[in-house]
Amino acid sequence: MIMDDEIYDAYREAGALARKILHQGAGLVKEGASILEMVETTEKMVTDEGAFLAFPLNVSLNEAAAHDTAMPGDERTFARGDLVKVDLGVQIDGYIADTALTVDLGDHGPLVEASRAALDAAIATVRPGITAGDIGAVVQATIEERGYKPVANLTGHGLDRYDLHTRPSIPNVAMNGGAAIEEGMIFAIEPFATTGSGRIGEATRVEIYQQISARPARLPSAKRVLEVARPRRGLPFSRRWVPGDKVEIGLSSLVRAGVLHPFPVLHDVPGSFVSQAEHTLIVTDGGCEVTTR
């Protein structure tokens, strides 16, 4: 992608807005507060600013690392002791800022600091000529020296217009090589630190989907799903956003037809805790500019 002034400004504007709203939304995470109300209020902050969500607000608790969001009619509330990952994506004309932080409602301060310190250390290494593997080594070392494990099978990711996951992939563990970092690259670094196994698996619950192909739908419920999905231009959406009944039938039919890709909630082992920190950056000739800080 050629980075002209208009595109650069869109990335910076999306980043500034994402930073502001992430912290405002995280401030709503309080013991006894409704998860649904927190999510919908934060998502509305984005649209009230004249921008758009790059993906549904992710709010993942305790051993859950990613891909959770409020369910339709969600009755869950935040509880004392919860460790809450809040992950927000904002897009302006398709140009994306992706940023996350962890809210501690318990006594998980050192774990929260592990992912945050790993992010800061990783950002400090970014410059043209290093490799993605070099960044992963810094993330892993920073987390492990604090007594925790990095989540090995989650990575940071490149960003492009209306594309949340493109090259380069930024690992959270050391690896040989990986993509060479080049000036003009835009990507998100997102370290996850865990008290658990260091590897996440998929839960059965799915709240987030992405349209990956275009085919006609026969079922009325599937047509309603596509009315929500098509304007997203391939960016993820929440089943909570689809109006009407029999939504699950429509979603299931479109997944079976290869039209939608599901994103199950991702989690470490039960009883563990996972923290996350994330920023989006643009690689410059001598380092990087963090758009979400």
C-alpha positions in Angstrom: 0.0 0.0 0.0 1.3 3.4 -0.9 1.1 5.8 2.1 0.0 9.2 0.9 -0.9 12.1 3.2 -4.6 11.3 3.2 -4.1 7.7 4.2 -1.5 8.6 6.8 -4.0 11.1 8.3 -6.8 8.6 8.4 -4.6 6.1 10.3 -3.6 8.8 12.8 -7.1 10.0 13.2 -8.4 6.4 13.7 -5.6 5.8 16.3 -6.3 9.0 18.3 -10.0 8.1 18.4 -9.4 4.5 19.4 -7.1 5.5 22.2 -9.6 7.9 23.6 -12.6 5.6 23.4 -10.7 2.6 24.6 -9.9 4.4 27.9 -13.4 5.7 28.2 -14.9 2.3 27.7 -12.5 0.6 30.0 -13.6 3.1 32.7 -17.0 1.5 32.5 -15.6 -1.9 33.7 -16.7 -2.0 37.3 -17.8 -4.7 39.7 -21.5 -5.3 39.2 -21.8 -3.4 35.9 -23.6 -5.0 32.9 -21.2 -6.3 30.2 -23.9 -5.7 27.6 -24.3 -2.1 28.6 -20.6 -1.5 28.7 -20.1 -3.0 25.3 -23.0 -1.2 23.6 -22.1 2.1 25.2 -18.5 1.9 24.1 -19.5 0.9 20.5 -21.9 3.8 20.4 -19.0 6.2 21.3 -17.3 5.2 18.0 -20.3 5.9 15.8 -21.2 9.1 17.7 -17.7 10.3 16.6 -18.6 9.7 13.0 -16.3 6.7 12.7 -16.9 3.0 12.4 -16.0 -0.2 14.3 -13.4 -2.3 12.7 -14.8 -5.3 14.7 -17.2 -5.8 17.6 -15.8 -4.6 20.9 -14.0 -7.6 22.4 -14.5 -8.0 26.2 -12.8 -11.3 27.3 -12.8 -12.4 31.0 -10.2 -14.2 33.0 -8.9 -17.3 31.0 -10.6 -16.0 27.8 -8.0 -14.2 25.7 -10.0 -12.9 22.7 -13.0 -13.0 20.5 -15.6 -12.6 23.2 -18.2 -9.9 23.2 -21.6 -9.3 24.6 -24.3 -11.8 23.6 -27.8 -10.7 22.6 -29.7 -10.2 25.9 -26.4 -10.8 27.8 -27.1 -10.9 31.6 -23.5 -11.2 32.7 -21.9 -8.6 34.9 -18.4 -7.9 35.9 -17.4 -9.5 39.2 -14.8 -8.9 41.8 -11.6 -10.7 40.8 -12.2 -10.5 37.1 -9.4 -9.8 34.7 -11.0 -8.0 31.7 -9.4 -7.6 28.3 -10.9 -4.7 26.3 -10.0 -4.7 22.6 -11.2 -2.0 20.3 -10.9 -1.5 16.6 -11.8 1.8 14.9 -11.8 2.4 11.2 -12.0 5.6 9.1 -12.6 5.0 5.4 -11.3 1.4 6.0 -8.0 2.5 7.7 -7.8 0.7 11.0 -6.5 1.3 14.5 -6.5 -1.7 16.8 -5.7 -1.3 20.5 -6.3 -3.1 23.8 -5.8 -3.0 27.5 -6.5 -5.1 30.6 -8.7 -3.9 33.5 -7.9 -5.6 36.8 -10.9 -6.1 39.2 -8.8 -8.3 41.4 -5.1 -8.6 42.4 -3.5 -9.4 39.0 -1.3 -6.3 38.8 1.9 -8.1 38.0 0.3 -10.1 35.2 -1.2 -6.9 33.7 2.2 -5.2 33.9 3.8 -8.2 32.1 1.8 -7.8 28.9 2.1 -4.0 29.1 5.8 -4.1 29.6 6.2 -6.6 26.8 4.3 -4.2 24.4 6.5 -1.3 25.4 9.7 -3.3 25.0 8.6 -4.6 21.6 7.7 -1.2 20.3 11.1 0.1 21.3 12.8 -2.5 19.0 10.8 -1.7 15.9 12.7 -0.3 13.0 13.3 -1.3 9.3 15.6 -4.3 9.0 14.7 -6.3 12.0 12.4 -9.4 11.7 9.1 -10.3 13.2 11.0 -13.0 15.1 13.2 -10.4 16.8 10.0 -8.7 18.1 8.6 -12.0 19.3 11.9 -12.7 21.2 11.6 -9.4 23.1 7.9 -10.1 24.0 8.7 -13.6 25.2 11.7 -12.5 27.3 9.9 -9.6 28.9 6.9 -11.8 30.0 9.0 -14.8 31.1 11.3 -12.7 33.3 8.2 -11.7 35.2 7.3 -15.3 35.9 4.5 -15.8 33.3 4.1 -17.4 29.9 3.4 -15.6 26.6 0.6 -17.1 24.6 2.4 -18.8 21.8 -0.4 -19.3 19.3 -1.7 -15.7 19.3 0.1 -13.1 17.3 0.0 -9.5 16.3 -0.9 -8.7 12.7 -0.6 -6.4 9.8 -3.4 -4.0 8.9 -4.5 -2.8 5.5 -7.6 -1.1 4.2 -10.7 -3.1 5.4 -8.3 -5.9 6.3 -7.6 -6.7 9.9 -5.1 -9.6 9.5 -2.5 -9.3 6.8 1.3 -9.5 6.8 3.4 -9.3 8.8 2.4 -11.7 11.6 4.1 -10.6 14.8 4.7 -13.6 17.2 4.6 -13.4 21.0 7.5 -15.9 21.2 11.0 -16.1 19.7 11.3 -17.6 16.2 13.9 -17.7 13.6 13.3 -15.1 10.9 9.8 -14.1 10.1 8.8 -11.2 8.0 11.4 -8.5 7.5 10.1 -5.2 8.9 10.0 -2.4 6.3 9.3 1.3 6.4 5.6 2.0 5.8 4.3 -1.2 7.3 1.3 -0.9 9.5 0.7 -3.5 12.2 -0.5 -4.2 15.7 1.6 -5.8 18.4 -0.4 -7.5 21.0 1.4 -9.5 23.8 -0.7 -11.9 25.9 0.7 -13.0 29.2 -0.9 -16.0 31.0 -0.7 -17.9 34.2 -1.9 -21.0 32.3 -0.5 -23.2 29.6 0.6 -20.6 27.1 -1.6 -21.9 24.4 -5.2 -21.0 23.7 -8.0 -23.2 22.4 -11.4 -22.6 20.9 -14.6 -22.5 23.0 -17.9 -23.7 21.5 -19.5 -20.2 21.8 -19.2 -17.9 18.9 -20.3 -14.3 18.9 -18.2 -12.9 16.0 -18.4 -13.7 12.3 -16.8 -12.4 9.1 -18.1 -12.6 5.6 -15.5 -14.4 3.4 -17.5 -15.0 0.2 -20.5 -13.8 -1.7 -23.4 -16.3 -2.4 -27.1 -15.8 -2.5 -29.1 -16.7 0.6 -32.5 -18.4 0.6 -33.5 -18.3 4.3 -35.0 -15.0 5.5 -32.8 -15.2 8.6 -29.7 -15.6 6.4 -30.7 -12.7 4.3 -30.9 -10.5 7.4 -27.4 -11.6 8.5 -26.0 -10.6 5.1 -27.7 -7.2 5.3 -25.5 -6.6 8.3 -22.4 -8.4 6.9 -22.2 -6.9 3.4 -21.6 -3.2 4.3 -18.8 -4.4 6.6 -16.7 -5.1 3.4 -15.1 -8.2 5.1 -14.7 -6.8 8.5 -16.1 -8.8 11.4 -19.6 -8.3 12.9 -21.4 -9.5 16.0 -24.5 -11.7 16.0 -25.8 -9.2 18.5 -26.1 -6.7 15.6 -28.5 -8.9 13.5 -32.1 -8.1 14.2 -35.1 -10.5 14.3 -35.4 -14.1 15.3 -33.9 -17.4 14.1 -30.5 -15.6 13.8 -28.6 -18.7 14.8 -30.2 -20.6 11.9 -29.2 -18.0 9.4 -25.6 -17.9 10.8 -25.2 -21.6 10.8 -26.5 -21.9 7.2 -24.0 -19.3 6.0 -21.1 -20.9 7.8 -21.9 -24.3 6.2 -22.1 -22.6 2.8 -18.7 -21.1 3.3 -20.0 -17.5 3.3 -19.2 -16.7 6.9 -16.1 -17.5 9.0 -16.8 -18.0 12.7 -14.5 -16.7 15.4 -14.9 -18.8 18.5 -14.0 -17.4 21.9 -10.3 -18.2 22.5 -9.2 -19.3 26.0 -6.4 -20.8 28.0 -7.1 -23.5 30.6 -9.9 -23.1 33.1 -8.8 -21.2 36.2 -6.0 -19.4 34.5 -5.8 -15.6 33.9 -4.7 -13.9 30.7 -3.7 -10.3 30.2 -3.4 -8.3 27.0 -1.9 -5.1 25.7 -2.0 -3.8 22.2 -1.0 -0.8 20.0 -1.1 -0.1 16.3 2.0 1.4 14.7 3.4 2.7 11.4 7.1 1.8 10.7 9.2 4.9 9.9 12.7 5.2 8.5 14.2 5.2 12.0 11.7 3.5 14.2 7.9 3.7 14.4 5.0 5.9 15.1 2.4 4.5 17.5 -1.0 5.7 16.4 -2.9 4.5 19.4 -0.7 5.9 22.2 
